[in-house]
């Protein structure tokens, strides 16, 4: 099932409807202004090219579909405002050629706007996604956790946090090699996604650690999810080498929830990472991550 890696940032979701509403209003206002100008002056031959403006706005805001719809509406307006003109018959070729050019221009602009939007989305995802696992990066995790805690304060709801660490990662890498170790981490990331809800935020917390933000999850719920993820990793099979083609790994987990276990975001992260260090095997050679290196961005 899709995990949190498929989520879109809520800030973008909140802004998009507003931007589209303003675009629609701007299209209506510009179209209405041009129509009023033609009706007041009685000079459609002079001012009708201004209908290109709402077509361009529609193409930029709604891409090709917006250009097509705006062109159809503008064509209807041109026919309506020029119907009573004495020069209508003589101006038909001019209007037809002009509207064709407007339509093609809108389609080209809409196509280019769509490509730029896709490119921007790819760049945005690359900036917040871990290249190896496809999970969110640690900085994004901190930002989202801060948002979730503010939501908890506003609506009096809990939020859980889970951290999972792969045991003896260094030993696995020394035995099977860097490439197989990367495959193992990628597989663990997939298990984290599949064990989480669509509303959960799954991130790579450090080179060998993963974290999950659980909105609306109590301490008990977070603990149950942590156990489920830990068991999923324990029974999973990972690619080894020729002598040992199938191998297994274990993982340590820790969980807590706000506000039941911690008073703020910093304390919540300290609590979970501290518990994780206690749960890890003594022989674990995984790189240690201290809270000082994971401070919440100001």
Protein Blocks (a to p, Z undefined) as FASTA:
>chain_A
ZZfklpccfklmmmmmmmmmmmmmmmmmmmmmmmmmmmmnopaklmmmmmmmmmmmmmmm
nommlmmmmmmmmmmmmmmmmmmpmklmmmmmmmmmmmmmmmmmmmmmmmmmmmmmmmmm
mmmmmmmpcfklopacfklmmmmmmmmmmmmmmnopacdddddddehklmmmmmnojklm
mmmmmmmmmmmmmmpcfkbccddfbfkbccdddehiafklmmmmmmmmmmmmmmpccddd
fklmbccddddddddddfklpcbfklmmmmmmmmmmmmpcfklcbdcddfklmcccZZ
